[in-house]
Amino acid sequence: MKTRLGMIVVVASVGLFALAGCSGTSGGSPGATTGASSPPSANASTDLATASSSLGKVVVDGKGMTVYVFDKDTANSGTSVCTGGCAAMWPAVTTTSAKPTVTGVTGTVATITGASGGKQVTLNGLPLYTYAGDSAAGDVKGQGIGKIWWVVASDGSKITASGGGY
């Protein structure tokens, strides 16, 4: 029991440290907004798809996890500014394909060389991420964290409705 409690404290501390490092604000904490109202359209051979969530129709990765954009990234710059602790909390959406496969996504999908050296998927020129705090398909707990992390709509626009991190 002590070991498990100790591990939870360590994981929570590392998570808060990493989150503070990429939010640009202090005190931002993940919320509890969850719940996909339908299963994601993604499958193992799809890099991006759409799914219904509490925020409406959103983009998800091939595992059905909600996809986010980061306000500190610059569209069409070819780089991601989320590295180190930030990248641990906000893993890049990656692919092995030069041309990512999509289902239901209408924005312009491409790739850049991500911080880890792999191919990071972009939508309308912005690098895409998932959130480590989302534990299941349909979770949108990263929404609005630091007022710089946003769930993505199928056309690539960011959804700024209330969510987890406000």
N, C-alpha and C positions, 0 to 999 in steps of 0.2 A: 504494500500500500504506500509506504514512504517513497519507494522508488518511482512508482507511477505518479504520485503527487509532485515529486521533484522534477520528473521529466516534463510534466505539464507546465510547471513554473518556468523551466528553461525554454521550452518551445514558445510559450507566451511572451517571454521577455525578448527572445530573438525576433519574434514576429513584430512586436511593437517597435523595436529598434529599427528594423528594416522598413516598416511602414512609415515611421517618422522621417527616415532618410529620403523617401521618395514622395511624400505628400506635400512637402513645402510648408506645412503648418503644424502646429503642435496640438495635441489633444484629439486629433481625428481618430475615431475608432470604428471598426466595422460594425454594421448594424445587422439586423436579422431578417431582412427582406428576402424571402425565398419563394419557391413554388412555381414550377412550370405547370401550366394547365394542360399541356399536351407534350408527349415525348418529342425530343428533337428529331429533325429530319436527317441528321448526320449518320453516317455509317463509316466503317473502317477505311473505305476508299475515298472518302470525301474530306477535304481539308476544312471547308467552311460550309455551313448550312444555316437554316433559320429554324427557330422554335418559338413557341408561345411562352411568355413569362408574365409575371406580375406587372412588368413594364410594357407589355405588348409584344409584338413580334421582334425578336432580337437575333443577332448573329451568334452562332455557337461554333466551336471547333469540332473536329472529327470525333471527339469523345462526348459531344453534347454539352460541353462546359461553356458558359457565357463568355463572350469576347468583349474586351474593353479597349479604349484608346486613352492616351495620356496627353493632357494639354501642353506638357513641356516638349513634346515631340513636334517637329516641323514637317508638314506634309511635303512629300517629294524631295526631302533632303537626302534620302538614301541611308539614314542612320537612325538608331534608337538611342535615346539618352538615358534609358532605364538600364543601369548596370549595377553590378555588385549586389548589395542588400536589396535594392529596388527590384532587381531581376529575380531574386529569391522569392519575393512576395508577389511579383507580377511576372510569371513565366511567359516568355515569348511564345506566340503561336507559330509553330514551325512546320516545315514540309520538306520532303526529299525531292519533290518535283520542281522543275523549272517553271511549270505552269500549274498553280494550285487548282484542284478540282472543287467546284462549288455547286450547291443546290439551293436555289431560292435567293441567292445574294445577287443584287443588281448593280452594286457599285463596282468600280474598277479594282480588280484583284491582281496583285503582283507579289514579288518578293524583293527583299534587300538582304545584304549580309548582316545577320544579327550580331549582337555583342558576343555570343558564344562561337561565332564563325559559321554557323549553319544558316540555312535559308529561313528568314523570318517573313511571315505572310503580312502583306499590307492591304489596306482597303482605302481607296481614294488617296493613296500616297502615305497614309499613316500606319506605322507599325501596330500590330495587334498583340494583345496580351490576354491571359486568363488571370484569375485572382486566386492565390493560395487559400484564402479564407472561404471560397466557395467549395463546399464538400460534395455537392451533388448536382447533376444536371438540373438546370432551372434556377439555381441559386443566383442571386444578383447582389450579394453582400458587399461587393466592391463599388457599387453605384454611388457616385458622388463623394468618395473618400477624398478629403483634402480639397474638395471642389475642383479637382483636376483629373479625376478618373471617371470615365463614362462608358456605359453600355452602348453598343453600336446597333443601329437599325439596319435592315437589309440593304438600304441604299448607301450605306456608309456614313450616314449622319449620326452624330452623337445624340443620345437620348439624355436630356437633362432633368427629367422628372425626378421627384423625390425618391430616395432609395436609402441604401445602407449607411453611407458615411456622412450624411448631412448633420 
